[in-house]
Amino acid sequence: MIFKNDEGKRNSIWKIVMSVSTVLIVIIAAFFIIKLFTANPLEGTWHSTDNGLTMTVNGDGTAEFEWQEEEGGPVKTDVKYKIDKEEKVFNLYTDESTGEGTDADSEEVERLRSTLDTSYDYSIEQEELTLTDREYGEQLVFEKQ
């Protein structure tokens, strides 16, 4: 059927097909290996049942914290972060621009932002994230949502 019994042409077509498929497999494998080692392990939404705090880590270097105030509804604040995957360090910090669009005038928000503005060692086991304050050793435990 293919080139009517011409063995030479069938061989050359077979070699081309095998070469193209091999190159595609190598490219796809390289993509997944690079993605595996460069992905942010903390990206996603994490919820702490201890204090009702929800942390959403975005890929653009910002994290959003949300919790319920006792007398009101949900309160949100944004902070920036840096992550060192080799040392497993998660640095949270605030600046003037991170409060825009949040409830930044609240005293509770400012207290939480100053509390979070520190470095944490992080550990992920299954679906549980543990942030350990590098200075005082306090721990925050979150579950992946």
Stockholm file with secondary structure:
# STOCKHOLM 1.0

chainA/1-145         MIFKNDEGKRNSIWKIVMSVSTVLIVIIAAFFIIKLFTANPLEGTWHSTDNGLTMTVNGDGTAEFEWQEEEGGPVKTDVKYKIDKEEKVFNLYTDESTGEGTDADSEEVERLRSTLDTSYDYSIEQEELTLTDREYGEQLVFEKQ
#=GR chainA/1-145 SS CTTTTCHHHHHHHHHHHHHHHHHHHHHHHHHHHHHHHHSCTTCEEEECTTTCCEEEECTTSEEEEEEECSSSSEEEEEEEEEEETTTTEEEEECCGGGGTTSCTTCHHHHHHHHHHCSEEEEEEETTEEEEEETTTCCEEEEEEC
#=GC SS_cons         CTTTTCHHHHHHHHHHHHHHHHHHHHHHHHHHHHHHHHSCTTCEEEECTTTCCEEEECTTSEEEEEEECSSSSEEEEEEEEEEETTTTEEEEECCGGGGTTSCTTCHHHHHHHHHHCSEEEEEEETTEEEEEETTTCCEEEEEEC
//
